[in-house]
Every structure is written in C-alpha cells, then in structure tokens.
Amino acid sequence: MCQTIRRLAAVVILLSFTLLAQAAEPKTSRAEQLIAAMPRARGVGQVAISPDGRQVAFVARGQLYVVPSDAQTAALPPPIPIPGNLPVSQPTWSRDSRRLAFIAPERSEKPKASVWITDPAGTPEKLGDFQGDVSAPSFSPDGKTLAVLFIEGIPRAAGPLMPMTPPSGLIEETFYEQRITTISLDSKAVRQVSPADMYIYEYDWLPDGKSWAAIAAHGSGDNNWWIARLYTVDATSGQPRELYKPRLQIAEPRVSPDGREVAFISGIMSDQGSTGGDIFLAPLAGGPARNITPGIKASPATLAWTSPTEILFAENIDGDAGIASVSTSGEVKQLWHAGESIGGSGFGMGFSVAADGQTVALTRQSYATAPEVFAGTVGNFKALTHFNSDVRPAWGEVRNVHWQNGSTRVQGWLLFPREYDAAKKYPLIVSVHGGPSAACTARFNASDGILSAAGYFVLCPNPRGSYGQGETFTQGNVKDFGGGDFKDIMAGIDAVAAQYSIDLDRLGIRGHSYGGYMTMWAETQTTRFKAAVPGAGLSNWTSYYGENDIDEWMIPFFGASVYDDPAVYAKSDPIRFVKNVKTPTFILVGDRDGEVPAPQSFEWWHALKTLGVPVEFVVYPGEGHMIAKPEHQHDIQVRTLNWFDKYLSAK
C-alpha cells in the first residue's frame, strides 16, 4: 500500500511539473491581455469595532489600522508599526476599549506566530511566540487574561482546505489538537487549558470569566467538525461539560450577557466557516436547545447579543447580504439588506457590533464596488476607507435573477458581457459555487469578471442546497446530489436564455469542489455543454470515501456511509455514467488536496482520455483544496479562458 501511494505521489509530481513547464500563451494573447486589464482592488477585512463604539480596527494587506468610527476625512492614519514588519491578523478589543490583541503569523515553512497587544495609539507589546497555529484571540471579561486557540507543533497550515502533508512510511492517525490557551497579561505566563485530546473549533467567554462555551470534538480536527458538540470548559481545570449533542453542524457559540444561555447556528453545513442555518438557544444550566428562527427564509451566518433578550445577526437573504434581529421569544425583524456582501475575506457574511447594540463596523462590496470599511448604525453606514475609490469593474452589468423549477423558486446572479448588445447572441458559462452549503454572493469578483470581459454571459446559480432561502432549501439536496440541484441549474439556463440574447448552442460549465463535482456530473447527464472546467471535482463516490480526509461530512448529506448504503451514492456517481460524456474538459486540482484528493481528478482524466473525449489535466504542486499561489491562480485563469474560447468562440 505504501509503495502504491509513493508511486502515485511521484506520478502526481511528474505530471504537475511536466504540464506546468509547458509554455503558456504568449503575453500578447487575448487571455493575458484581458487578465492584465482586470482591476486590482486592495483587500480589506477583519474588522473589529471597539466596545465603546468609538474606534474601528481593521486589517488591509496585512497591516493594522485604527480609525475613529465617525471619521470625517478620507485620510487614514498610518498603520500601527509592528516590529519585524510582520503581517497582522484577527484584531480584537478588550472590554474597556483600551487595548487591542492580534496575531502576527511568521513567514516560515511550518506554522509559527507571535501574539501581541497594543493601545490604539500604536505601542505594540509582544506577549509570546508560539510554535504552531494560533487564532481567535479574546480578552477575558476582567481584561487580565487573553485566550487564544493554539495547535502546538502542527507541521502544516491548519484546516482541511490547506495542503496536506504528503503521505510516507507507516500510515497512522496523528492528531494535532486545537486547545484553548491562556496568556496572563501581567506575567505573560502561557497555559494550555482545554483537554489535550479535544479539538476546540470555536469558543466564547462566560460573563464571569470562569469558563467558556465551546464547540469541540475528540480526534481529528479536520474531520470531526461535522460531529462536534457544544460544551462548557472550566477555565481553571479545563474540565469539559457537554451541553448539547446536535443533529447537524453547529457554529457561532455566543453566550448571553446574563450568562444564562448560549446562542448558536445549527444546520447542514459542508465546510467549517461557511455558516448557515437556524438560530438556537441552549440553557447553560442544561436542558434541550430550542430553535428561535424556524421557517426563516434566510441563512443566518454571524451572531451578536445586543441585550439579554435580543440577538443581532448577519444573513444571506435571497442572495443579498442582510442584517436582522431576533428576540429570545423568536420575533425576527429585518433591518437592512442589499445586493452586496458584508464581512471580510473568506466565507459568509459578518460584522462587528459595539456594546450599545446599535453601532456596527463591517466591510461592504458588490459586483460593482470594491471592498471598503464602513461603520454606523444598521443601514446608516459611513465609509471609513477609500482604498479602492478609483477601482472600477472591467466587466458588465450584473442582475439578481430568479426562476422556477416546478414549484421551487431559485435565485442566482447573471453577469452580462461587458459590451452587451441585445441584437447579438452570446455564449453562456455556468459557474457553480462550492459547498454545496454555500452561495454565490455579490462580491467584487474578477474571476467571473474575466469571462464577462471576454464576451460571455456568466450565470452563478444558487440551486437547492445553497444558502439564502432558509434551512429547508439548504437541505434540499440531501440524498439527492445531482438530482434537484442539477435540474435547478438547467432550468436557470433556459430561464435566462428566454429573456436575454444567449446562444444555447454555446454553453459552458465550470466549478470548484462541489462545483467541480457538479461540472463532472453535468457532462454525464447532458450534451448541451460544449466545454467544461471541473476544479477539485469528485468523480467516484466509492473511491472518494476512502481517499479523503473529511469523510464525516458525507453522513449528514447521504444518511449513511458508502459501505452501509452504496445505492444512495451510486445514483449520484459521475463515474457510473462516464460513457455518456462528450464534452471537452479541462481538469485542475492541487496535488495535496485533502478534501477532494487528486486521484478523483486522475480517474476522470483517465476515463475521458480512454473514451476519446478531448481533455487536458493540470495538477498544481504544493496546493491544497484551495488553490492559493498567485502564479497558479493566474495559470488557471489563462487556461480556463483559452479552453472556453476554443470551444465556445466568444470573440
């Protein structure tokens, strides 16, 4: 078995470097020109408003800024200087608004980081150096202690999206547990508190500072988030006490100001950090949890208590970003929504709220506007930054569109060709999001923008299984991958083609992860697509179950393992129908992907090559599930556009 794994690794590396060594298109090519013309927006994220509501801290390009929340000028103060010019992440305020804590990851092969505090004027003080991954700093209520999540000695970046450690030698399970770790702000003494055999995913202080509410599981941190439970953890002994065993995934534990309840979001979620579901309350004294948002036609994503009886939350609502409130008795009030995304980089929707429960800080962006930091009361936001005021989209108009598939109402985003002329016919590319528990949202999206600038319509659908329509809709593809969700997408193509100048003889499809699976599946179910680009796609459920590092995610979606109920997987299995494929396909994957390992793409490539289907395949070295290196992202953009141009001729 080990020899087989080593041979496969050697083939992956050889193929990666062989294909990447091939000459790319000349820099004068259409693809290179279009990509070079894309706007370069400055990244802005990780926003934190001080509890007194007077100051907003945020990170831009790794630098930490602090600005007044009512800033009257477009001129920013300089960033807080960090010794060694280290990048900054995850700023968080003390309860008295006098200090900021933050993490400074080091640039090294293995994870290392230092933890710092500073006053808002910018006098940083290092609290300690950590060999491993550090995240989620949080001050104790009395301000004397800082807690962080710490994975000691982990040899790679934490999380299942990151590149996995290549297998070698005796294969056995080795766990690096993420533990709540405290730092005394007086003595700088560091103590790992939570149990050594338990992985803590998220936590929140109780008001008395004597314990935390935490979402945690024993065993593999990458794999066991899907079976994590809600606990309290004693801040002195580290002893956990189980509060709640959920039926589905849970996230965002937030303790009420009176210390009586913990709020959290529960629902079917396919990735940690991509949050959506209903809001639940569990009594800290023990007892059943209750759903206070049953039937809500939105997907809550971020929570903040604003009083002992009121919760403010960010949501995906019909594809838009929204902010709403809910009382502990279940009364929901929609406060604001718009065709944009809120929050920083990464998944989901988010904001930061001051102690008054009224003043918030957040980033805002849309297809038309690049991200900036805003603050104010909900719906009365004022821009605090103008980093991207001169940045304009290089793509066409976008519309929030809806259609029916039978009795199911579906939403998506339709991006027009940049120079749209209704008298002409244009090809359409379907861009399927990952997840499936996720959504296409209105972000300043240069990836889809390149295709628009190249003369394509781009449809980014949110079929059943997506966020934005409520938990029943999100659970709509359980035991039905490639069923109703695929039909929702195909109905969307016909619906937009009935309204706009789309050439149905020139259709393409692409996607990554779940989108990669759906792309592979689509080409087994129809010959309508003339070109396909699956990234990190899943081709064979049976082999996938034994290859991936996160098999626990599959049980909620299929009801059983592939060994216990192979039939429920077989009906959704692309490889079972592979002989139907006629669509020219460009396949891509990272060689160290743990979520959807490279052999899944190898199987698809081998099958299509054997069947005589035009196919190209690139394996990107050193990459995990998320392709992160800029040179690889650029290569994907060039190859993807060239592939669609070759078979759809949008020129």
Summary of the structure (lengths in Angstrom):
residues: 651
radius of gyration: 24.3
end to end distance: 49.4
largest distance: 72.7
contacts: 2314
relative contact order: 0.10
helix: 21%
strand: 35%
